[in-house]
Amino acid sequence: VQLQASGGGLVQAGGSLRLSCVASGGTVSSSVMGWFRQAPGKERTFVAAISSNGRSTGYADSVKARFTISRDSAKNTVYLQMNSLKPEDTAVYYCAAVRPRGYGSRWYSSPGEYDYWGQGTQVTVSS
């Protein structure tokens, strides 16, 4: 599976961005899809994930009520809508995918659970 992330950029605090992740060589509807981010000098951390059946989503506490993960199976694309952005959201954002293990409503928050990664897209939030 190849993943291509896009949509990053420079935005003022309080603004919004929508990240996209297009999958090829596999389908988003047969994979658990996740978004992670990595700030300079820090570890890669979980942001959001959606289960393979699309019925279950999960979010890091720091982004709950501000970010929304969704997918469009027809476009084989996963999105991350980011609202009310804060300077601490500044990071490189990565999308990731993995075949689900077990029933279809599971999602994973550990980077080690994912097998496929996109190249990352930079999000910078100015104060």
C-alpha positions as CSV (number, residue, x, y, z in Angstrom):
1,V,0.0,0.0,0.0
2,Q,1.3,3.4,-0.9
3,L,0.0,6.5,0.9
4,Q,0.3,10.1,-0.3
5,A,-0.5,12.8,2.2
6,S,-1.2,16.4,1.3
7,G,-3.0,19.5,2.5
8,G,-0.5,20.9,5.0
9,G,0.5,24.5,5.1
10,L,0.9,27.6,7.2
11,V,-2.1,28.9,9.1
12,Q,-2.8,31.3,11.9
13,A,-4.0,30.1,15.3
14,G,-7.7,29.5,15.3
15,G,-7.7,28.6,11.6
16,S,-8.5,25.3,9.9
17,L,-6.8,22.9,7.5
18,R,-7.9,19.6,5.9
19,L,-5.3,16.9,5.3
20,S,-5.9,14.2,2.7
21,C,-4.3,10.8,2.4
22,V,-4.8,8.9,-0.9
23,A,-4.1,5.2,-0.9
24,S,-3.0,3.1,-3.8
25,G,-2.3,-0.6,-3.9
26,G,-4.9,-1.2,-1.3
27,T,-8.2,0.2,-0.1
28,V,-9.0,2.4,2.9
29,S,-12.1,0.4,3.4
30,S,-10.1,-2.7,4.1
31,S,-7.5,-1.0,6.4
32,V,-7.3,0.7,9.7
33,M,-6.2,4.2,8.8
34,G,-4.4,6.5,11.2
35,W,-2.9,10.0,11.4
36,F,0.2,10.7,13.5
37,R,2.3,13.8,14.0
38,Q,5.9,14.5,14.8
39,A,7.3,17.8,16.1
40,P,11.0,18.6,15.8
41,G,13.0,16.7,18.4
42,K,9.9,14.7,19.6
43,E,8.5,11.3,19.0
44,R,5.8,10.5,16.6
45,T,2.5,10.6,18.4
46,F,-1.1,9.4,17.7
47,V,-3.6,11.9,16.4
48,A,-6.6,10.0,15.1
49,A,-7.7,6.7,13.6
50,I,-10.6,5.1,11.9
51,S,-11.5,1.4,11.8
52,S,-11.7,-0.6,8.7
53,N,-15.5,-0.7,8.7
54,G,-15.6,3.1,9.3
55,R,-17.9,2.7,12.3
56,S,-15.3,3.6,15.0
57,T,-12.9,6.5,15.4
58,G,-10.4,7.4,18.0
59,Y,-8.6,10.7,18.9
60,A,-5.8,11.8,21.1
61,D,-7.1,13.9,24.0
62,S,-5.2,16.9,22.8
63,V,-7.3,17.1,19.5
64,K,-10.7,15.8,20.6
65,A,-13.5,18.1,19.6
66,R,-11.2,20.0,17.2
67,F,-10.1,17.3,14.7
68,T,-12.2,14.9,12.7
69,I,-11.1,11.9,10.8
70,S,-13.2,10.6,7.9
71,R,-12.9,8.7,4.7
72,D,-14.3,8.5,1.2
73,S,-14.1,4.9,0.0
74,A,-15.0,6.0,-3.6
75,K,-11.9,8.2,-3.7
76,N,-9.8,5.8,-1.6
77,T,-9.0,8.8,0.6
78,V,-8.8,9.5,4.3
79,Y,-9.2,13.0,5.6
80,L,-8.2,14.9,8.8
81,Q,-10.2,18.0,9.3
82,M,-8.4,20.3,11.8
83,N,-10.2,23.2,13.3
84,S,-9.3,25.7,16.0
85,L,-5.6,25.0,15.3
86,K,-3.1,25.9,18.0
87,P,0.7,26.6,17.7
88,E,1.3,23.3,19.6
89,D,-0.3,21.5,16.6
90,T,2.7,22.4,14.5
91,A,4.3,19.2,13.3
92,V,4.8,16.9,10.3
93,Y,1.6,14.9,9.9
94,Y,1.8,11.3,8.6
95,C,-1.0,9.0,7.5
96,A,-0.6,5.3,8.1
97,A,-2.4,2.1,7.3
98,V,-2.6,-1.5,8.5
99,R,-4.8,-4.5,7.8
100,P,-7.1,-5.0,10.8
101,R,-6.6,-7.8,13.2
102,G,-9.8,-9.2,14.5
103,Y,-13.2,-7.5,14.1
104,G,-13.7,-4.5,11.9
105,S,-14.4,-1.9,14.6
106,R,-10.9,-1.8,16.0
107,W,-8.4,1.0,15.6
108,Y,-4.9,1.4,16.9
109,S,-3.1,4.3,18.5
110,S,0.5,3.0,18.5
111,P,2.8,3.8,15.6
112,G,4.2,0.3,15.8
113,E,0.8,-1.2,14.9
114,Y,0.9,0.3,11.4
115,D,2.7,-1.3,8.4
116,Y,2.4,1.4,5.8
117,W,3.3,5.1,6.0
118,G,2.9,8.2,3.9
119,Q,5.7,10.7,3.4
120,G,4.3,13.4,5.7
121,T,2.9,16.9,5.2
122,Q,4.0,19.9,7.2
123,V,1.5,21.8,9.3
124,T,2.7,25.1,10.8
125,V,0.4,27.2,13.1
126,S,1.5,30.7,13.9
127,S,0.5,32.5,17.0
